Amino acid sequence: MGDAVVFAVEALRIVLLEATVHLLDVQRALGRAPIVPEAALDETARLLVEVAPAVEFIEAATGRSSSSPLPILR
């Protein structure tokens, strides 16, 4: 098995994604409206789009497919 290298910036993006998703989970569980910094939401959305299968995501997002690539992460 080869060594994997994750650059610090990418590792931080993953940590931000996890924190954002779990913050939303907690707020929903408490029955509260989501309050997350806009920058965190934007970066999380960008990262999810980057890992989504491109064709399936584009077709679903534009209403050209009855199937969905979601959830992207589990």
ZAKOLVEX-103583 format. One line per 4 residues: number of its first residue (from 1); their letters; for each residue x, y, z of N, C-alpha, C, O. Coordinates in nm, 4 decimals. Layout:
! residues N
NUM) A) X:Y:Z:X:Y:Z:X:Y:Z:X:Y:Z | ...
! end
This chain:
! residues 74
1) MGDA) 0.0853:-0.1172:0.0000:0.0000:0.0000:0.0000:0.0897:0.1233:0.0000:0.1848:0.1308:0.0779 | 0.0602:0.2199:-0.0867:0.1403:0.3411:-0.0964:0.1060:0.4415:0.0115:0.0005:0.4353:0.0746 | 0.1960:0.5320:0.0305:0.1722:0.6393:0.1267:0.0808:0.7436:0.0648:0.0950:0.7778:-0.0526 | -0.0114:0.7932:0.1428:-0.1019:0.8986:0.0970:-0.0559:1.0307:0.1582:-0.0149:1.0363:0.2741
5) VVFA) -0.0635:1.1347:0.0795:-0.0258:1.2676:0.1275:-0.1486:1.3570:0.1169:-0.2100:1.3692:0.0108 | -0.1825:1.4184:0.2279:-0.2914:1.5154:0.2290:-0.2296:1.6486:0.2700:-0.1706:1.6615:0.3772 | -0.2444:1.7452:0.1835:-0.1901:1.8767:0.2144:-0.2713:1.9415:0.3255:-0.3907:1.9152:0.3398 | -0.2061:2.0262:0.4038:-0.2703:2.0886:0.5188:-0.3976:2.1628:0.4799:-0.4968:2.1578:0.5526
9) VEAL) -0.3956:2.2311:0.3669:-0.5142:2.3069:0.3240:-0.6313:2.2127:0.2993:-0.7442:2.2422:0.3384 | -0.6049:2.0993:0.2345:-0.7115:2.0032:0.2076:-0.7612:1.9395:0.3367:-0.8812:1.9169:0.3521 | -0.6714:1.9105:0.4289:-0.7114:1.8547:0.5576:-0.8009:1.9533:0.6320:-0.9002:1.9134:0.6928 | -0.7665:2.0807:0.6277:-0.8482:2.1824:0.6941:-0.9851:2.1952:0.6282:-1.0845:2.2191:0.6968
13) RIVL) -0.9917:2.1797:0.4970:-1.1216:2.1842:0.4272:-1.2101:2.0695:0.4743:-1.3305:2.0869:0.4928 | -1.1504:1.9524:0.4935:-1.2273:1.8367:0.5406:-1.2752:1.8596:0.6829:-1.3896:1.8278:0.7155 | -1.1903:1.9139:0.7673:-1.2302:1.9454:0.9045:-1.3437:2.0475:0.9042:-1.4389:2.0341:0.9811 | -1.3347:2.1488:0.8191:-1.4407:2.2494:0.8090:-1.5712:2.1860:0.7634:-1.6774:2.2170:0.8174
17) LEAT) -1.5643:2.0971:0.6641:-1.6842:2.0275:0.6168:-1.7485:1.9503:0.7311:-1.8691:1.9612:0.7536 | -1.6686:1.8724:0.8033:-1.7219:1.7935:0.9154:-1.7841:1.8835:1.0226:-1.8920:1.8541:1.0740 | -1.7162:1.9920:1.0556:-1.7681:2.0830:1.1577:-1.8987:2.1472:1.1135:-1.9920:2.1606:1.1927 | -1.9052:2.1863:0.9882:-2.0266:2.2501:0.9360:-2.1430:2.1526:0.9364:-2.2527:2.1867:0.9807
21) VHLL) -2.1199:2.0318:0.8873:-2.2263:1.9315:0.8826:-2.2760:1.8991:1.0235:-2.3968:1.8911:1.0461 | -2.1849:1.8806:1.1171:-2.2259:1.8455:1.2529:-2.2916:1.9626:1.3256:-2.3817:1.9417:1.4068 | -2.2482:2.0844:1.2980:-2.3161:2.2012:1.3551:-2.4604:2.2072:1.3055:-2.5521:2.2321:1.3837 | -2.4806:2.1844:1.1764:-2.6170:2.1815:1.1226:-2.6982:2.0693:1.1872:-2.8155:2.0885:1.2192
25) DVQR) -2.6365:1.9518:1.2067:-2.7047:1.8397:1.2727:-2.7534:1.8794:1.4121:-2.8684:1.8545:1.4485 | -2.6643:1.9412:1.4889:-2.6990:1.9806:1.6264:-2.8099:2.0849:1.6258:-2.9053:2.0747:1.7029 | -2.7978:2.1845:1.5398:-2.9002:2.2887:1.5352:-3.0354:2.2307:1.4958:-3.1370:2.2677:1.5546 | -3.0391:2.1415:1.3987:-3.1653:2.0772:1.3590:-3.2207:1.9917:1.4729:-3.3410:1.9935:1.4990
29) ALGR) -3.1335:1.9169:1.5406:-3.1774:1.8316:1.6516:-3.2388:1.9141:1.7647:-3.3292:1.8680:1.8344 | -3.1890:2.0359:1.7817:-3.2418:2.1250:1.8849:-3.3622:2.2054:1.8371:-3.4174:2.2860:1.9121 | -3.4027:2.1832:1.7119:-3.5166:2.2560:1.6572:-3.4870:2.4008:1.6264:-3.5776:2.4839:1.6203 | -3.3608:2.4308:1.6070:-3.3206:2.5690:1.5784:-3.2926:2.5877:1.4298:-3.2564:2.4938:1.3589
33) APIV) -3.3100:2.7086:1.3862:-3.2748:2.7431:1.2485:-3.1235:2.7349:1.2337:-3.0504:2.7673:1.3273 | -3.0760:2.6921:1.1177:-2.9310:2.6844:1.1010:-2.8664:2.8223:1.0989:-2.9072:2.9113:1.0243 | -2.7659:2.8371:1.1816:-2.6860:2.9595:1.1850:-2.5408:2.9161:1.1719:-2.4801:2.8676:1.2675 | -2.4861:2.9342:1.0525:-2.3496:2.8930:1.0219:-2.2855:3.0081:0.9444:-2.3499:3.0672:0.8577
37) PEAA) -2.1617:3.0401:0.9739:-2.0957:3.1467:0.8976:-2.1027:3.1193:0.7473:-2.0813:3.0067:0.7024 | -2.1323:3.2219:0.6720:-2.1476:3.2100:0.5265:-2.0240:3.1493:0.4604:-2.0362:3.0685:0.3683 | -1.9067:3.1875:0.5066:-1.7832:3.1344:0.4481:-1.7737:2.9832:0.4679:-1.7278:2.9116:0.3790 | -1.8167:2.9351:0.5838:-1.8146:2.7904:0.6100:-1.9133:2.7184:0.5188:-1.8822:2.6120:0.4654
41) LDET) -2.0313:2.7754:0.5008:-2.1301:2.7156:0.4107:-2.0784:2.7119:0.2676:-2.0907:2.6101:0.1994 | -2.0210:2.8220:0.2223:-1.9696:2.8299:0.0851:-1.8589:2.7277:0.0606:-1.8597:2.6577:-0.0407 | -1.7650:2.7193:0.1524:-1.6530:2.6264:0.1347:-1.7000:2.4816:0.1421:-1.6513:2.3969:0.0673 | -1.7934:2.4526:0.2306:-1.8477:2.3175:0.2414:-1.9206:2.2786:0.1134:-1.9037:2.1675:0.0632
45) ARLL) -2.0010:2.3692:0.0614:-2.0727:2.3424:-0.0639:-1.9743:2.3201:-0.1785:-1.9942:2.2305:-0.2604 | -1.8684:2.4009:-0.1848:-1.7668:2.3847:-0.2903:-1.6995:2.2477:-0.2821:-1.6799:2.1811:-0.3837 | -1.6646:2.2067:-0.1611:-1.5983:2.0781:-0.1441:-1.6908:1.9630:-0.1838:-1.6465:1.8678:-0.2481 | -1.8175:1.9706:-0.1467:-1.9118:1.8658:-0.1840:-1.9293:1.8583:-0.3358:-1.9379:1.7493:-0.3924
49) VEVA) -1.9344:1.9730:-0.4006:-1.9452:1.9743:-0.5468:-1.8202:1.9120:-0.6091:-1.8301:1.8402:-0.7086 | -1.7042:1.9384:-0.5523:-1.5791:1.8842:-0.6064:-1.5740:1.7321:-0.5999:-1.5150:1.6687:-0.6874 | -1.6347:1.6726:-0.4978:-1.6278:1.5272:-0.4834:-1.7473:1.4558:-0.5459:-1.7470:1.3332:-0.5572 | -1.8481:1.5301:-0.5859:-1.9653:1.4699:-0.6495:-1.9302:1.4225:-0.7899:-1.8454:1.4822:-0.8563
53) PAVE) -1.9949:1.3156:-0.8355:-1.9743:1.2762:-0.9752:-2.0301:1.3861:-1.0655:-2.1496:1.4153:-1.0608 | -1.9456:1.4463:-1.1465:-1.9788:1.5696:-1.2183:-2.1023:1.5591:-1.3064:-2.1932:1.6412:-1.2945 | -2.1074:1.4609:-1.3938:-2.2205:1.4519:-1.4871:-2.3509:1.4302:-1.4113:-2.4500:1.4984:-1.4370 | -2.3509:1.3357:-1.3185:-2.4724:1.3071:-1.2423:-2.5175:1.4285:-1.1614:-2.6369:1.4575:-1.1530
57) FIEA) -2.4211:1.4993:-1.1020:-2.4555:1.6171:-1.0227:-2.5158:1.7262:-1.1105:-2.6187:1.7840:-1.0755 | -2.4531:1.7546:-1.2235:-2.5016:1.8600:-1.3128:-2.6406:1.8272:-1.3650:-2.7292:1.9127:-1.3657 | -2.6594:1.7035:-1.4085:-2.7909:1.6659:-1.4615:-2.8997:1.6720:-1.3540:-3.0110:1.7167:-1.3816 | -2.8690:1.6279:-1.2331:-2.9676:1.6336:-1.1252:-2.9953:1.7778:-1.0830:-3.1105:1.8153:-1.0611
61) ATGR) -2.8905:1.8579:-1.0716:-2.9052:1.9962:-1.0270:-2.9827:2.0820:-1.1264:-3.0435:2.1821:-1.0886 | -2.9805:2.0424:-1.2537:-3.0507:2.1202:-1.3557:-3.1815:2.0551:-1.3995:-3.2415:2.0956:-1.4991 | -3.2252:1.9539:-1.3247:-3.3536:1.8916:-1.3525:-3.3555:1.8040:-1.4768:-3.4624:1.7773:-1.5318 | -3.2406:1.7597:-1.5212:-3.2331:1.6776:-1.6427:-3.2225:1.5293:-1.6132:-3.2016:1.4487:-1.7039
65) SSSS) -3.2366:1.4934:-1.4877:-3.2270:1.3536:-1.4495:-3.3261:1.3248:-1.3375:-3.3476:1.4084:-1.2498 | -3.3851:1.2083:-1.3406:-3.4766:1.1706:-1.2322:-3.4017:1.1021:-1.1187:-3.4582:1.0779:-1.0121 | -3.2741:1.0709:-1.1418:-3.1931:1.0118:-1.0348:-3.1078:1.1197:-0.9692:-3.0907:1.2288:-1.0236 | -3.0550:1.0878:-0.8527:-2.9763:1.1855:-0.7792:-2.8440:1.1241:-0.7343:-2.8413:1.0077:-0.6942
69) PLPI) -2.7357:1.1987:-0.7398:-2.6088:1.1483:-0.6889:-2.5985:1.1636:-0.5368:-2.4970:1.1270:-0.4775 | -2.7013:1.2166:-0.4747:-2.6982:1.2429:-0.3304:-2.7438:1.1199:-0.2524:-2.8280:1.0451:-0.3020 | -2.6926:1.0971:-0.1354:-2.5869:1.1737:-0.0691:-2.4505:1.1450:-0.1302:-2.4218:1.0340:-0.1751 | -2.3690:1.2469:-0.1303:-2.2329:1.2360:-0.1839:-2.1441:1.1683:-0.0811:-2.0622:1.0829:-0.1152
73) LR) -2.1603:1.2064:0.0439:-2.0836:1.1473:0.1560:-2.1813:1.0827:0.2525:-2.2953:1.1269:0.2672 | -2.1355:0.9796:0.3165:-2.2175:0.9136:0.4208:-2.1395:0.9084:0.5482:-2.1888:0.8574:0.6488
! end
